[in-house]
């Protein structure tokens, strides 16, 4: 029944266990050999075999579903029960082609322009490192995580549950940078971050530039991060420097950040003005619609996924509260008719982190619909259904995220 | 000044940053190429170049000082500021040759005998996984960490500061196993764990068997762990199953554990009866001397280590309280004449975890003796000097653990 839990993962694969990443990095031979041993086989059948793009070649292929060169999600059975997602299992979603490795050749020399403060300044990472440092655990999740569950076929990557992970970010608190530059200029309402990607030729910058505005309420927790999970921030994930807005959807965590501006208004580039907006099916995007900022409360089961053995079973999953601490997670093995409290597993890394949970239950032979429902300390709880919207954003309905398990 | 911090590490090595472990695992070519770029060069000069033994070939060579086939420590400049030590940087210390990989071929089938309970039983890991699960962060530290600082030349591996790391352990709480077996038998005072290593031919088992007894007060937090840092416990670190006693020195965390017995007395094997005992220089070991059980409060600086640049500097380090939560860490840049409070960095993973700390300070050109001193919530603080003892165990004196930094 534990197939696919991190506990079981690699259980029959001493090579993977003992050579760790080397086994994976042997390439297709090693990787393919591993697949059948990792317990991922059932899901693997559903996919086209795709290789990892060069910029993500260091990732653990067997832990990922490769949707495209710019989109890879963590397999549901590879999420594990860890309080932090290992970097090589974390999902990848890029809006533009990844910049060349040359931008991480001399990390401390990377420059970021700070505007909309009393004393605007261009600063290097080396300078930022002497202003201050903090480490924050926060969930990185794509706005479209769960899109695959929408019946109307929302366009875009068909993410299931794996466009999310919990990451330990290290960098300078943005508020410390602002304080060092004389404070925010008067009348500013938004923090507008601009990515350093080179724009494809012949395209209107307003259509493709990755530039996101978040309300200044995000300043309290935002950081400019140069490290992820205690290693220099990989280029794959926005290195050398990334804007991190704990508790906000992934798109707001601008990669290769080259400018952070405090502004009176939101930027008018497409990714802010009309994209990443919650709107009815069929409607066009516009600035008056809700933008994908704070994440909502959410959870999903990670094990068991398809089969279980009769007797005592451990049901595992992960839950997040967005910007609000979690209060509890309940699990149902009868599709939501009855619920029992699950227990959080491992240390609490703070309000923006996710929390693995576990619930022990006895299962007799039969089929079970296992669902989980998280509630935060403000009483917000996951709805049963989904809120249909054109782009399939922000799905946290507990019903769609459940799993059907056959116990023999 | 940040040379060797995890922030800086690999700063000029996009390969390492983007291909991560693959770069390392390319072997000598890749590894040697990396060395000069990782900022470890100064320390590297001091060592004999040694390759990693096969059972630890998956480790990050450039993060380790290889003392012998059975002993590898984390370089002081590779410890980083993370709340958890990445598995491939964690120190290694084996008392006997590592068992064959075949013992992790079918992890759930591994058997451990539980004795000294009302209903003694042999249980498989698969069965243990259905009893319960917990995840605990705890420092794993060799009793002889810091031995290199003893002037009398205590025998054994000359560990500096790197025979320690903070690990996330997942397994079943031992007290849950005891409860499932009817409770502890009457009159038992110790938990005696036996390792599953095959003993070298022709040696008296009492001289070589890895079997350790800890007081039953350790039952409250002990676990039988099958996972480390969210991956199946590597054979290198005691997989498939290890006895973990949070807050106790490494030797008590018996690898490949095949029996856990609740006993009236401590085992009489050498590693318990006379080894790992605190005794005066020149004295022989005996059962009446203090055994290496609970760890003491300790800290050390990890950056800067040798050189700094004038102006504002960030001083980083790690601190642990053993079994007692930390209260504070103070840092001195004048060899202990004056002290300033450092700030803990990142989330608190609980009483048995270490805590990275940081202190910002302005340094003008000159030479500085930077030392750190941790104090736990019970008021225990690191002594200035060392407590000389025959085997060089338990060194937590702040003076020896300091670093001399030249600022230009």
Interface residues (C-beta under 8 A of the other chain):
Chain A: X2 X6 X7 X8 X9 X10 X11 X12 X14 X15 X17 X18 X19 X20 X21 X22 X25 X55 X57 X58 X80 X81 X82 X83 X84 X86 X87 X88 X101 X102 X104 X105 X106 X107 X108 X129 X130 X132 X133 X134 X135 X136 X137 X168 X170 X226 X227 X229 X230 X231 X232 X234 X235 X236 X239 X311 X312 X313 X314 X345 X346 X347 X348 X349 X350 X353 X356 X358 X360
Chain B: X2 X6 X7 X8 X9 X10 X11 X12 X14 X15 X17 X18 X19 X20 X21 X22 X25 X55 X57 X58 X80 X81 X82 X83 X84 X86 X87 X88 X101 X102 X104 X105 X106 X107 X108 X129 X130 X132 X133 X134 X135 X136 X137 X168 X170 X226 X227 X229 X230 X231 X232 X234 X235 X236 X239 X311 X312 X313 X314 X345 X346 X347 X348 X349 X350 X353 X356 X358 X360
